[in-house]
Amino acid sequence: MFLKRCFDIFASSFGILFFFPIMIVTGIAIKLTSKGPIFFKQQRLTVGMKEFTIYKFRSMRTDFDKSGEGIQVKGSSNAITPIGKFIRKVKFDELPQLFNILKGDISFIGPRPELPRRLEYYSTEDKRIFTIPSGVSSPASIVFSDEEYLMEQVSDPEKFYIEQVMPYKIQLNLYYIDNRTFLYDLYLILATFLKIIGFLNVNSVVRDRELLQKKEEMVGKIGVEY
């Protein structure tokens, strides 16, 4: 949508200027507290299954996941640096993606950019999420704002993600595609901030009660099957 792209350019430019002091402080904190680069770069997929380089503030040790596969880990993992745990909690690690939005790699709202290696798990219908640009946030991101907590409860985070979380996120992403409007996008941006500070009920984000119920069913498997 032309209007959406115009909004992305304006809002990302404003966001870069507004959050620039925070990004400077975050970068300095990362450099002073752990060895390695300030930024984390990784190949992800966006619209048309096109690969691009996503930017984040580095929150993990450089000797972990050297191949860049994107291995799922627990929030308490010692692979995450002390400052990394903080910036992940407040989502400061995502701020460099404002540059990805400005470049046109992704949008503010859309399915989260997928790892190329996970494409093998996608059906033809699932791949419909690549008909639109990926995004920083989405209904799936908001519903799974507690993802790190869930990963903390299972013995094998990668297995749980592939078998339970990822298929459900795909369903939520398809729900978004089928119901997306520019006004819905604006609401999801607001909802993302409200969820971060704990003032949001996900029922206002996804109107399909049956779809939301599936998360409770998934969580019920923790400690039993996972």
Secondary structure, 3 states (H helix, E strand, C coil): CHHHHHHHHHHHHHHHHHHHHHHHHHHHHHHHHCCCCCEEEEEEEEHHHEEEEEEEECCECCCCCCCCCCCCCCCCCCCECHHHHHHHHCCHHHCCHHHHHHHCCCEEECCCCECHHHHHHCCCCHHHHHHCCCEEECHHHHHCCCHHHHHHHCCCHHHHHHHHHHHHHHHHHHHHHHHCCHHHHHHHHHHHHHHHCCCCCHHHCCCCHHHHHHHHHHHCCCCCCC
